[in-house]
């Protein structure tokens, strides 16, 4: 067998949970160079497995943990992995990213990806240690929250094992359940439910197999340069305040979604701000493995907390979704809600978005749950608990806002805050119209990380309340950058560090793999990865009418900003232009040549 390309093992591990059999399957250079790793390689693997045609919660549905050639290198923020599957929330492709030791240990098993198919007959833990694959019974772990299960497994196995686990939400197939590792989550789209449907409580990995680098001395020098730049102005706000630093800025600009997107600013924002939290609470900072930025800010809870928790890791999206979106301005409530979502294994954006939607349904008399009101912190905490355990109203809300709206009726779908079933993150699309385009066309649904088009809206390159054709180029460029970063896999907070991401990425890959890769080639690679995800969705039943926003956001001004109006025809025109510039039809169908993406890579 030829020696694999540096940075890669040149194979992935496929484990059939039904039979207990596993096999290492070659990954040729023709595939690796076209899709790199992470989200890109994950999309290829799902297409190869024909995952689009199966129910995401059926035994036949594959779930892929995917690494990259940069994992294990000295490059800052490179200790990341992607979890890729068909989403049980959207029925479309889903790729969730997470950080830390699981990426390093997983790659040291000797594989570039781990693909799970089938279903265990009873609750199990899958252990992969170098070339050894075995199962541990998980009956005693079933029902434990994410943190408790991870601690119990580490005590049972060894400190060398990195563990990815689900909580009660994943066990109960909540459609936006997460997979947790070291307090971090592969969060959006319901990958935790896919793992739970396979009767798998956790995956534990360890190994000793390392990949070499093509030019190690030069790679170390480059890594030091990038690490030094990561201490600069581009990442200062994340180091000083964390991602929640955006809260007051968004509130001032009128783009902070409030009370289920009924308003764009929140009167209680100052009490929730990181500036206020830092002034009144004990705070510590943490970094993911191999990260020089250290954006994680962890805050203490108020008096009377008996959980034994060392604090709560708080991000902007947690803060927005469990605070302003639900009308909550009490910091302790938001911190407790965020922690409980992490313990149960719930995506905070979908949890907050679905609960806020239900609160508005109650307000409109469409839902008989008088206890669930905007601004009621106890109601928020109760709803989270019910969702995580699928009890009472939580059984309905566990399906997400789109399915809940279909059950509730009364035209509630018009204000369900979702695209393709994925709840909208903390960016008001009427006042950020390049981002609105990114939400509408996103293969994952409404997602700010797969289309970082909000950067254009906050620049002087576009009128964010009146987007024209120039917004299409900017949205495509942002989506391509995200596709590349998510396949390398690096942290998006590095994007401001590079003068030209594609030139820098080409240099990283040349020094890691030895390929003569260029920036021009990587532009084509990014476009290929976006198209591969689109192709998956088409195979899964995508139709052009899915690429839209809910009626709430169209033709009606934002109550707190009368100038923020997104005409339906404007969005339609932007979508048509986007599709054509992608090389697809005006409606969004890929070309006959693009249908052969997988076969071309295999050959």
C-alpha positions as CSV (number, residue, x, y, z in Angstrom):
1,X,0.0,0.0,0.0
2,X,1.5,3.4,-1.0
3,X,2.5,5.8,1.8
4,X,-0.4,8.3,2.5
5,X,-0.1,11.9,1.7
6,X,1.5,13.8,4.7
7,X,-1.2,15.2,7.0
8,X,-3.5,12.3,6.2
9,X,-3.8,8.6,7.0
10,X,-5.5,8.0,3.6
11,X,-8.4,6.0,5.0
12,X,-11.6,6.2,7.0
13,X,-13.0,3.7,9.5
14,X,-16.5,2.5,8.8
15,X,-18.3,0.8,11.8
16,X,-21.5,-1.1,11.4
17,X,-23.2,-0.9,14.8
18,X,-25.7,-3.6,13.9
19,X,-23.2,-6.3,13.2
20,X,-20.3,-4.9,15.2
21,X,-18.0,-5.2,12.2
22,X,-15.6,-2.4,11.2
23,X,-13.4,-1.8,8.1
24,X,-10.7,0.7,7.1
25,X,-11.6,2.0,3.7
26,X,-9.0,3.9,1.5
27,X,-9.4,7.6,0.7
28,X,-7.5,8.3,-2.5
29,X,-5.7,11.6,-3.0
30,X,-8.1,12.5,-5.8
31,X,-10.8,12.7,-3.1
32,X,-8.8,14.3,-0.3
33,X,-7.5,17.1,-2.6
34,X,-10.9,17.8,-3.9
35,X,-12.7,17.9,-0.5
36,X,-9.8,18.4,2.0
37,X,-11.5,17.3,5.3
38,X,-14.1,18.5,7.8
39,X,-17.3,19.6,6.2
40,X,-16.1,19.1,2.6
41,X,-14.9,15.5,3.1
42,X,-18.0,14.9,5.2
43,X,-20.2,16.0,2.3
44,X,-18.3,13.6,0.0
45,X,-18.7,10.7,2.4
46,X,-22.5,11.2,2.8
47,X,-22.9,11.3,-1.0
48,X,-20.8,8.2,-1.3
49,X,-23.0,6.5,1.4
50,X,-26.1,7.6,-0.4
51,X,-27.4,9.1,2.8
52,X,-29.8,11.6,1.2
53,X,-32.3,8.8,0.5
54,X,-32.7,7.5,4.0
55,X,-34.5,8.7,7.2
56,X,-31.9,10.4,9.3
57,X,-33.1,8.5,12.4
58,X,-33.1,5.1,10.7
59,X,-30.3,2.5,11.3
60,X,-29.3,3.0,7.6
61,X,-28.4,6.6,8.2
62,X,-24.6,7.3,8.3
63,X,-23.1,9.7,10.9
64,X,-19.5,10.8,10.1
65,X,-16.9,12.3,12.5
66,X,-14.4,13.9,10.2
67,X,-10.9,15.4,10.8
68,X,-8.6,17.3,8.5
69,X,-4.9,17.4,7.4
70,X,-4.3,20.3,9.8
71,X,-5.5,18.4,12.9
72,X,-2.4,17.6,15.0
73,X,-0.3,20.3,13.4
74,X,1.1,23.3,15.3
75,X,-1.3,25.6,13.5
76,X,-3.5,27.6,16.0
77,X,-7.2,26.6,16.3
78,X,-6.6,23.4,14.2
79,X,-7.9,20.9,16.9
80,X,-11.4,20.7,15.4
81,X,-13.7,18.0,14.0
82,X,-16.9,18.0,12.0
83,X,-19.9,15.8,12.6
84,X,-21.8,15.4,9.3
85,X,-25.1,13.7,8.7
86,X,-28.6,14.2,7.3
87,X,-30.4,16.4,9.8
88,X,-33.4,15.1,11.6
89,X,-34.5,18.7,12.1
90,X,-34.3,19.8,8.4
91,X,-34.1,16.6,6.4
92,X,-31.1,18.3,4.6
93,X,-27.4,18.1,5.0
94,X,-26.0,19.0,8.4
95,X,-22.4,19.6,9.4
96,X,-21.7,20.6,13.0
97,X,-18.2,21.6,14.2
98,X,-16.6,21.3,17.6
99,X,-13.2,21.7,19.1
100,X,-10.6,20.2,21.4
101,X,-9.0,16.9,22.3
102,X,-11.5,14.6,20.5
103,X,-10.2,15.9,17.2
104,X,-6.6,15.1,18.2
105,X,-7.3,11.7,19.7
106,X,-9.7,10.7,16.9
107,X,-7.2,11.3,14.2
108,X,-4.6,9.4,16.2
109,X,-6.7,6.3,15.8
110,X,-5.2,6.2,12.3
111,X,-8.2,7.5,10.3
112,X,-9.2,10.7,8.6
113,X,-12.9,10.0,9.5
114,X,-15.1,7.6,11.4
115,X,-18.4,6.7,9.8
116,X,-21.1,5.0,11.8
117,X,-24.0,3.1,10.3
118,X,-26.5,0.6,11.8
119,X,-27.9,0.5,15.3
120,X,-26.8,-1.2,18.6
121,X,-29.3,-3.7,20.0
122,X,-29.0,-1.9,23.4
123,X,-27.3,1.2,24.8
124,X,-23.6,1.1,24.1
125,X,-20.4,3.1,24.0
126,X,-18.2,2.6,21.0
127,X,-14.5,2.5,21.8
128,X,-11.8,3.0,19.1
129,X,-8.2,2.7,20.3
130,X,-5.7,2.6,17.5
131,X,-6.8,-0.4,15.4
132,X,-9.0,-1.9,18.0
133,X,-12.8,-1.4,18.0
134,X,-15.0,-2.7,20.8
135,X,-18.3,-1.9,22.6
136,X,-18.9,-1.1,26.3
137,X,-22.4,-1.4,27.8
138,X,-24.0,2.0,28.5
139,X,-27.1,1.0,30.5
140,X,-25.7,2.7,33.6
141,X,-24.9,5.8,31.6
142,X,-28.3,6.1,29.9
143,X,-30.2,9.1,31.4
144,X,-27.0,10.9,32.6
145,X,-26.4,14.4,31.4
146,X,-23.5,15.1,29.1
147,X,-20.9,16.2,31.7
148,X,-21.7,13.3,34.1
149,X,-21.6,10.7,31.3
150,X,-18.2,12.0,30.1
151,X,-16.8,12.0,33.6
152,X,-18.0,8.4,34.3
153,X,-16.7,7.1,31.0
154,X,-13.3,8.7,31.5
155,X,-13.1,7.0,35.0
156,X,-14.0,3.7,33.4
157,X,-11.7,3.8,30.4
158,X,-8.6,6.1,30.8
159,X,-7.6,9.7,30.8
160,X,-6.2,9.1,27.3
161,X,-9.6,8.6,25.8
162,X,-11.4,11.6,24.4
163,X,-15.2,11.2,24.6
164,X,-18.1,12.6,22.6
165,X,-21.4,11.9,24.3
166,X,-25.1,12.7,24.2
167,X,-27.4,13.8,27.0
168,X,-31.0,12.9,27.7
169,X,-32.1,15.0,24.7
170,X,-30.2,12.8,22.3
171,X,-31.5,9.7,23.9
172,X,-35.0,10.9,23.5
173,X,-34.4,11.9,19.8
174,X,-35.0,15.6,20.3
175,X,-34.5,16.9,16.8
176,X,-31.9,19.5,17.8
177,X,-30.0,17.4,20.3
178,X,-26.2,18.0,20.4
179,X,-23.1,15.9,20.7
180,X,-20.9,17.1,23.6
181,X,-17.2,16.9,24.2
182,X,-15.4,18.7,27.0
183,X,-18.2,21.1,27.5
184,X,-18.2,22.0,23.8
185,X,-20.9,20.9,21.4
186,X,-21.4,19.8,17.8
187,X,-24.6,21.8,18.2
188,X,-26.9,22.6,15.4
189,X,-29.1,20.3,13.3
190,X,-29.6,17.3,15.6
191,X,-26.5,15.2,15.3
192,X,-27.1,14.1,18.9
193,X,-30.5,12.6,17.9
194,X,-28.8,10.7,15.1
195,X,-26.3,9.2,17.6
196,X,-29.2,8.5,20.0
197,X,-31.2,6.7,17.3
198,X,-28.2,4.3,17.0
199,X,-28.5,3.5,20.7
200,X,-25.0,4.9,21.1
201,X,-24.5,7.0,24.3
202,X,-20.9,7.9,23.4
203,X,-17.9,7.4,21.2
204,X,-14.5,7.2,23.0
205,X,-11.3,7.5,20.9
206,X,-7.6,7.1,21.6
207,X,-4.5,6.3,19.6
208,X,-0.8,6.7,18.9
209,X,-0.8,7.0,15.1
210,X,0.5,10.4,14.0
211,X,0.7,11.9,10.5
212,X,3.9,13.6,9.4
213,X,4.1,16.9,7.6
214,X,5.7,17.6,4.2
215,X,7.9,20.5,5.4
216,X,7.8,20.4,9.2
217,X,10.3,23.2,9.9
218,X,8.6,25.6,7.5
219,X,5.2,24.7,9.0
220,X,6.4,25.4,12.5
221,X,7.7,28.8,11.4
222,X,4.4,29.6,9.6
223,X,2.5,28.5,12.7
224,X,4.4,30.9,14.9
225,X,3.7,33.8,12.5
226,X,-0.1,33.0,12.5
227,X,-0.2,32.5,16.3
228,X,1.5,35.9,16.8
229,X,-1.0,37.6,14.5
230,X,-3.9,35.9,16.4
231,X,-3.0,38.1,19.4
232,X,-3.8,41.2,17.3
233,X,-6.7,43.6,16.8
234,X,-8.7,41.1,14.7
235,X,-9.4,38.9,17.7
236,X,-9.1,41.4,20.6
237,X,-12.9,41.6,21.3
238,X,-13.1,37.8,21.5
239,X,-10.2,37.6,24.0
240,X,-11.5,40.5,26.1
241,X,-15.2,39.8,26.1
242,X,-15.8,36.6,24.2
243,X,-18.4,36.3,21.4
244,X,-21.0,38.0,23.6
245,X,-19.1,41.2,22.9
246,X,-21.5,41.6,20.0
247,X,-24.6,42.0,22.2
248,X,-24.6,45.8,22.9
249,X,-23.3,46.6,19.4
250,X,-26.2,44.6,17.8
251,X,-28.6,46.2,20.2
252,X,-27.4,49.7,19.3
253,X,-27.7,48.9,15.5
254,X,-31.2,47.5,16.0
255,X,-30.3,44.0,14.7
256,X,-30.6,42.1,18.0
257,X,-33.7,39.8,17.6
258,X,-36.1,40.3,20.5
259,X,-39.3,38.5,21.5
260,X,-39.3,36.1,18.6
261,X,-38.0,38.6,16.0
262,X,-40.8,41.0,16.7
263,X,-38.3,43.8,17.5
264,X,-34.7,44.5,16.8
265,X,-33.5,45.9,20.1
266,X,-34.0,44.9,23.8
267,X,-34.5,47.2,26.7
268,X,-32.7,44.8,29.1
269,X,-29.6,44.2,26.9
270,X,-27.3,46.2,29.2
271,X,-28.0,43.9,32.2
272,X,-27.0,40.8,30.1
273,X,-23.9,42.3,28.5
274,X,-20.5,40.8,29.0
275,X,-19.4,44.2,30.3
276,X,-22.0,44.0,33.1
277,X,-21.3,40.3,33.7
278,X,-17.6,40.9,34.1
279,X,-18.3,43.7,36.6
280,X,-20.5,41.6,38.8
281,X,-19.4,38.0,38.5
282,X,-16.4,35.8,38.8
283,X,-15.0,35.2,35.4
284,X,-12.4,32.8,34.0
285,X,-11.1,32.2,30.5
286,X,-10.5,29.0,28.6
287,X,-9.2,28.0,25.3
288,X,-9.9,25.0,23.0
289,X,-6.9,22.7,22.5
290,X,-4.3,24.2,20.1
291,X,-5.9,27.7,20.4
292,X,-4.1,30.9,21.1
293,X,-7.2,33.1,21.1
294,X,-9.0,32.0,24.2
295,X,-12.5,33.3,23.5
296,X,-14.3,31.2,26.1
297,X,-15.5,33.3,29.0
298,X,-17.0,31.4,31.9
299,X,-19.1,33.1,34.5
300,X,-20.1,32.2,38.0
301,X,-23.8,31.7,38.9
302,X,-25.5,33.7,41.7
303,X,-25.8,32.7,45.3
304,X,-27.7,29.5,46.1
305,X,-26.3,27.5,43.2
306,X,-25.9,23.9,44.4
307,X,-24.9,22.3,41.1
308,X,-21.2,22.1,41.8
309,X,-20.6,23.7,38.4
310,X,-17.4,25.7,38.0
311,X,-19.3,28.2,36.0
312,X,-21.2,28.6,32.7
313,X,-19.5,29.1,29.3
314,X,-21.5,31.8,27.6
315,X,-21.5,32.6,23.9
316,X,-23.4,35.3,22.0
317,X,-25.9,32.9,20.5
318,X,-26.7,31.4,23.9
319,X,-27.2,34.9,25.3
320,X,-29.4,36.1,22.5
321,X,-31.5,32.9,22.1
322,X,-32.2,32.5,25.9
323,X,-32.3,36.2,26.7
324,X,-33.7,38.9,24.3
325,X,-35.4,36.4,22.0
326,X,-37.5,35.1,24.9
327,X,-37.7,38.6,26.6
328,X,-35.5,37.5,29.5
329,X,-33.3,40.1,31.1
330,X,-32.2,38.3,34.2
331,X,-28.5,37.2,33.8
332,X,-28.8,34.3,36.3
333,X,-31.8,32.9,34.4
334,X,-29.9,33.0,31.1
335,X,-26.8,31.5,32.6
336,X,-28.8,28.7,34.2
337,X,-30.8,28.1,31.0
338,X,-27.5,27.9,29.0
339,X,-26.0,25.5,31.4
340,X,-29.1,23.3,31.4
341,X,-29.1,23.1,27.6
342,X,-25.5,22.0,27.7
343,X,-26.2,19.3,30.3
344,X,-29.3,18.0,28.5
345,X,-27.5,18.2,25.1
346,X,-29.7,20.9,23.4
347,X,-28.8,23.3,20.7
348,X,-29.4,26.7,22.4
349,X,-30.4,28.5,19.2
350,X,-33.1,26.0,18.3
351,X,-34.2,25.7,21.9
352,X,-34.5,29.4,22.4
353,X,-36.0,29.9,19.0
354,X,-38.6,27.2,19.4
355,X,-39.5,28.4,22.9
356,X,-39.8,32.0,21.8
357,X,-42.1,30.9,19.0
358,X,-44.3,29.0,21.5
359,X,-44.4,32.1,23.7
360,X,-45.8,34.1,20.8
361,X,-48.3,31.4,20.0
362,X,-49.5,31.6,23.6
363,X,-49.6,35.4,23.3
364,X,-51.8,35.1,20.2
365,X,-54.1,32.5,21.7
366,X,-52.9,29.7,19.4
367,X,-51.4,27.5,22.1
368,X,-52.9,26.6,25.5
369,X,-50.0,27.0,27.8
370,X,-50.7,30.1,29.8
371,X,-47.6,29.6,32.0
372,X,-45.3,30.2,29.0
373,X,-44.9,33.9,28.6
374,X,-42.2,36.3,27.3
375,X,-40.0,37.5,30.1
376,X,-40.8,34.7,32.5
377,X,-37.5,33.1,33.5
378,X,-39.1,30.2,35.4
379,X,-41.2,29.3,32.3
380,X,-38.0,29.3,30.2
381,X,-36.3,26.9,32.5
382,X,-39.4,24.7,32.7
383,X,-39.7,24.6,28.9
384,X,-36.1,23.6,28.5
385,X,-36.5,20.7,31.0
386,X,-39.6,19.5,29.3
387,X,-38.0,19.6,25.9
388,X,-34.9,17.7,27.0
389,X,-37.1,15.0,28.5
390,X,-39.9,15.2,26.0
391,X,-42.5,15.8,28.7
392,X,-45.7,17.8,28.4
393,X,-45.5,20.7,26.0
394,X,-41.8,19.7,25.5
395,X,-42.8,16.8,23.3
396,X,-44.2,19.1,20.7
397,X,-41.4,21.7,21.0
398,X,-38.7,18.9,20.7
399,X,-39.5,18.7,17.0
400,X,-38.5,22.4,16.4
401,X,-40.5,25.5,15.4
402,X,-41.4,24.4,11.9
403,X,-43.0,21.1,12.9
404,X,-44.5,22.7,15.9
405,X,-46.1,25.4,13.7
406,X,-47.5,22.7,11.4
407,X,-49.1,21.1,14.4
408,X,-50.4,24.3,15.9
409,X,-51.8,25.8,12.7
410,X,-53.4,29.3,12.6
411,X,-50.8,30.5,10.1
412,X,-48.2,30.3,12.9
413,X,-45.7,29.0,10.2
414,X,-45.5,32.7,9.1
415,X,-43.7,33.7,12.3
416,X,-41.8,30.4,13.1
417,X,-38.2,31.6,13.1
418,X,-36.6,29.0,10.8
419,X,-35.3,28.3,7.3
420,X,-35.6,24.7,6.1
421,X,-36.5,23.9,9.7
422,X,-33.3,25.3,11.3
423,X,-34.0,28.1,13.7
424,X,-32.6,31.5,12.8
425,X,-29.6,32.8,14.8
426,X,-29.1,36.2,16.3
427,X,-29.0,38.5,13.3
428,X,-32.1,40.4,12.2
429,X,-32.5,39.7,8.5
430,X,-34.6,42.7,7.6
431,X,-31.8,45.0,8.7
432,X,-29.0,42.7,7.5
433,X,-30.1,41.8,4.0
434,X,-26.9,40.2,2.7
435,X,-27.2,37.9,5.7
436,X,-30.9,37.4,4.8
437,X,-29.7,36.1,1.4
438,X,-27.2,33.8,3.1
439,X,-30.0,32.4,5.4
440,X,-32.3,31.8,2.5
441,X,-30.0,29.9,0.3
442,X,-28.0,28.1,3.0
443,X,-27.8,24.3,2.5
444,X,-27.9,23.8,6.2
445,X,-30.8,26.3,6.7
446,X,-30.5,29.6,8.6
447,X,-26.9,29.6,9.7
448,X,-24.5,32.4,10.4
449,X,-21.4,30.2,10.4
450,X,-21.9,28.6,7.0
451,X,-22.6,32.0,5.5
452,X,-20.8,34.8,7.3
453,X,-22.5,37.4,5.1
454,X,-23.2,39.6,8.1
455,X,-19.6,40.8,7.6
456,X,-20.6,42.5,4.4
457,X,-23.6,44.1,6.1
458,X,-21.5,45.6,8.8
459,X,-19.0,47.0,6.2
460,X,-19.4,49.9,3.8
461,X,-19.6,47.6,0.8
462,X,-23.4,47.3,0.8
463,X,-26.5,49.1,2.1
464,X,-27.6,46.6,4.7
465,X,-31.2,47.7,4.6
466,X,-31.4,47.9,0.8
467,X,-29.3,45.1,-0.6
468,X,-28.6,45.2,-4.4
469,X,-26.9,42.9,-6.8
470,X,-23.5,43.6,-5.2
471,X,-24.7,41.7,-2.1
472,X,-24.8,38.5,-4.2
473,X,-21.0,38.6,-4.8
474,X,-20.4,39.3,-1.2
475,X,-22.6,36.5,0.0
476,X,-21.0,34.0,-2.3
477,X,-17.5,35.1,-1.3
478,X,-18.4,34.7,2.4
479,X,-20.0,31.3,1.9
480,X,-16.9,30.1,0.0
481,X,-14.6,31.3,2.7
482,X,-16.6,29.5,5.3
483,X,-16.6,26.3,3.2
484,X,-12.8,26.4,3.0
485,X,-12.3,27.2,6.7
486,X,-14.8,24.5,7.8
487,X,-12.9,21.9,5.7
488,X,-9.4,22.8,6.8
489,X,-10.8,22.9,9.8
490,X,-9.9,26.3,11.5
491,X,-11.7,28.7,13.7
492,X,-13.5,31.4,11.9
493,X,-12.2,34.0,14.4
494,X,-8.9,33.7,12.4
495,X,-10.5,35.0,9.3
496,X,-9.5,38.6,10.1
497,X,-5.9,37.5,10.7
498,X,-5.2,36.7,7.0
499,X,-4.7,39.2,4.3
500,X,-5.9,36.6,1.8
501,X,-7.4,33.5,3.3
502,X,-7.0,31.4,0.1
503,X,-3.3,32.3,-0.3
504,X,-2.6,31.5,3.3
505,X,-4.6,28.3,3.2
506,X,-2.7,27.2,0.1
507,X,0.6,27.8,1.9
508,X,-0.6,25.7,4.9
509,X,-1.6,22.8,2.7
510,X,1.6,22.9,0.7
511,X,3.7,22.7,3.9
512,X,1.4,20.1,5.4
513,X,0.7,17.8,2.4
514,X,3.3,18.6,-0.1
515,X,0.7,19.3,-2.8
516,X,1.4,22.1,-5.2
517,X,-1.9,23.7,-4.3
518,X,-2.7,27.3,-5.2
519,X,-5.2,29.9,-4.1
520,X,-7.0,29.6,-7.4
521,X,-7.4,25.8,-6.9
522,X,-8.8,26.4,-3.4
523,X,-11.4,28.9,-4.7
524,X,-12.6,26.0,-7.0
525,X,-12.4,23.6,-4.1
526,X,-14.7,25.9,-2.0
527,X,-17.2,26.2,-4.8
528,X,-17.1,22.4,-5.2
529,X,-17.9,21.8,-1.5
530,X,-20.8,24.2,-1.6
531,X,-22.2,22.5,-4.7
532,X,-21.7,19.0,-3.1
533,X,-23.9,20.1,-0.2
534,X,-26.4,21.4,-2.6
535,X,-26.3,18.2,-4.5
536,X,-27.0,16.2,-1.3
537,X,-30.1,18.4,-0.6
538,X,-31.4,17.9,-4.2
539,X,-31.0,14.1,-3.7
540,X,-32.9,14.5,-0.4
541,X,-35.9,16.2,-2.0
542,X,-35.0,19.9,-2.0
543,X,-37.3,22.2,-4.0
544,X,-36.7,25.8,-4.9
545,X,-39.5,27.1,-2.7
546,X,-37.4,26.1,0.4
547,X,-34.9,28.9,-0.3
548,X,-36.9,31.7,1.4
549,X,-37.5,33.4,4.7
550,X,-40.7,33.2,6.8
551,X,-43.4,35.8,5.9
552,X,-42.7,37.8,9.0
553,X,-39.5,39.0,7.4
554,X,-40.9,40.0,4.0
555,X,-42.7,43.2,2.9
556,X,-43.2,44.4,6.5
557,X,-41.0,46.9,8.3
558,X,-39.2,45.9,11.5
559,X,-41.2,47.5,14.4
560,X,-38.1,49.1,15.9
561,X,-36.7,50.3,12.6
562,X,-39.2,51.4,9.9
563,X,-36.5,51.7,7.3
564,X,-35.7,48.0,7.6
565,X,-38.0,46.4,5.0
566,X,-37.1,43.3,2.9
567,X,-39.4,43.2,-0.1
568,X,-40.2,39.6,-1.2
569,X,-39.4,40.4,-4.8
570,X,-36.0,41.8,-3.8
571,X,-35.1,38.6,-2.0
572,X,-36.3,36.5,-5.0
573,X,-34.1,38.5,-7.4
574,X,-31.1,38.1,-5.1
575,X,-31.7,34.4,-4.9
576,X,-32.0,34.1,-8.7
577,X,-28.7,36.0,-9.2
578,X,-27.0,33.9,-6.5
579,X,-28.0,30.7,-8.2
580,X,-26.8,31.8,-11.7
581,X,-23.5,33.0,-10.3
582,X,-23.0,29.6,-8.7
583,X,-23.3,28.1,-12.1
584,X,-26.7,26.5,-11.3
585,X,-30.1,27.2,-13.0
586,X,-32.0,30.3,-11.9
587,X,-34.2,28.1,-9.7
588,X,-31.2,26.5,-8.0
589,X,-30.7,23.1,-9.8
590,X,-27.1,22.0,-10.3
591,X,-25.8,21.3,-13.8
592,X,-25.5,17.8,-15.3
593,X,-21.7,18.1,-15.0
594,X,-21.9,19.0,-11.3
595,X,-24.1,15.9,-10.8
596,X,-20.9,13.8,-11.3
597,X,-18.9,15.4,-8.4
598,X,-18.5,12.1,-6.5
599,X,-17.6,10.0,-9.6
600,X,-15.1,12.5,-10.7
601,X,-13.4,12.4,-7.3
602,X,-13.3,8.7,-7.2
603,X,-11.7,8.5,-10.6
